[in-house]
Amino acid sequence: MSKNKVNEKILAIDLGLKRIGIAFCADATIVTPLPAIERKNRNQASKAVKDLILEWGVTIVVMGIPMDGGETEAEMTRRTAHFMNLVDFEGKVFYQDESYSSLEAEALMKGEIRQKKDGRIDSLAAKIILERFLAENRLKIDS
C-alpha cells in the first residue's frame, strides 16, 4: 500500500438467497465482517443494504460472484446488477471472484458451532471477497 491513505469506504456483499454476508473497510487496510442480513424478500434486503451504505458512508461496493466464465457467472452478474439497481447505489460497483470463499470461511469457523445458520460464515465470506479485491486492486485504488 502506498503512503497515501485511501479515503474510500468499501462494502463487500456475498449475496445469498437466505442471508447476505457483509464486510466493511474504511481505509483499504482492515476489513471487518458485519452482521449478515437475513433476507426475507428482495425489497427488504435491498433496503437493508441501502441503509448500511448510507450509515457507513460507502463509496464502493464489491459484489462477490463466481467467475467461472460460464452461465453461472453471467446469471449471477445479472442478479447482482438487478439487486444493486434495487439498492439504488450511485457509487462504484466492482465484481470479485467469490470462488471457495464460503469454504474458506467455514474453515476459519472450525471449533465454532458450525451448523448454526446465523450469518457468520456469510459475512466471513464477504470479508474474504473484500480482502481478495483489495489485494488484486491495491494499485488501482491507491492511484
Backbone hydrogen bonds, N-H to C=O, Kabsch-Sander energy under -0.5 kcal/mol:
donor,donor_aa,acceptor,acceptor_aa,energy
6,V,27,D,-0.7
10,I,8,E,-0.6
10,I,25,C,-3.0
11,L,60,I,-2.4
12,A,23,A,-2.9
13,I,62,V,-2.8
14,D,21,G,-2.5
15,L,13,I,-0.8
16,G,19,R,-0.6
20,I,37,I,-2.3
21,G,14,D,-2.3
21,G,19,R,-0.6
22,I,34,L,-0.6
23,A,12,A,-1.7
24,F,32,T,-2.8
25,C,10,I,-2.3
26,A,30,I,-0.5
31,V,29,T,-0.6
32,T,24,F,-3.0
34,L,22,I,-2.8
37,I,20,I,-2.4
38,E,36,A,-0.6
39,R,18,K,-3.1
40,K,38,E,-0.8
45,A,41,N,-2.5
46,S,42,R,-2.9
47,K,43,N,-2.1
48,A,44,Q,-2.1
49,V,45,A,-2.2
50,K,46,S,-2.6
51,D,47,K,-2.6
52,L,48,A,-1.8
53,I,49,V,-2.6
54,L,50,K,-2.4
55,E,51,D,-2.7
56,W,52,L,-2.7
57,G,53,I,-0.8
58,V,53,I,-2.1
59,T,9,K,-2.8
60,I,9,K,-1.9
61,V,92,K,-2.7
62,V,11,L,-2.8
63,M,61,V,-0.6
63,M,94,F,-3.2
64,G,13,I,-2.5
65,I,96,Q,-2.5
67,M,65,I,-0.6
68,D,66,P,-1.2
74,A,70,G,-1.8
75,E,71,E,-3.0
76,M,72,T,-2.7
77,T,73,E,-2.4
78,R,74,A,-2.1
79,R,75,E,-2.6
80,T,76,M,-2.9
81,A,77,T,-2.3
82,H,78,R,-2.3
83,F,79,R,-2.5
84,M,80,T,-2.7
85,N,81,A,-1.8
86,L,82,H,-1.8
87,V,83,F,-1.9
88,D,84,M,-1.5
89,F,84,M,-1.2
92,K,59,T,-1.8
94,F,61,V,-2.7
96,Q,63,M,-2.7
98,E,65,I,-2.0
101,S,98,E,-2.6
104,E,100,Y,-2.4
105,A,101,S,-2.3
106,E,102,S,-2.5
107,A,103,L,-2.1
108,L,104,E,-2.0
109,M,105,A,-1.3
110,K,107,A,-1.2
112,E,109,M,-2.9
114,R,112,E,-1.5
116,K,113,I,-0.9
118,D,116,K,-1.1
123,S,119,G,-2.4
124,L,120,R,-2.3
125,A,121,I,-2.4
126,A,122,D,-1.8
127,K,123,S,-2.0
128,I,124,L,-2.3
129,I,125,A,-2.5
130,L,126,A,-2.4
131,E,127,K,-2.5
132,R,128,I,-2.4
133,F,129,I,-2.3
134,L,130,L,-2.7
135,A,131,E,-2.3
136,E,132,R,-2.5
137,N,133,F,-1.8
138,R,134,L,-0.7
141,I,137,N,-2.5
142,D,138,R,-2.5
143,S,139,L,-1.7
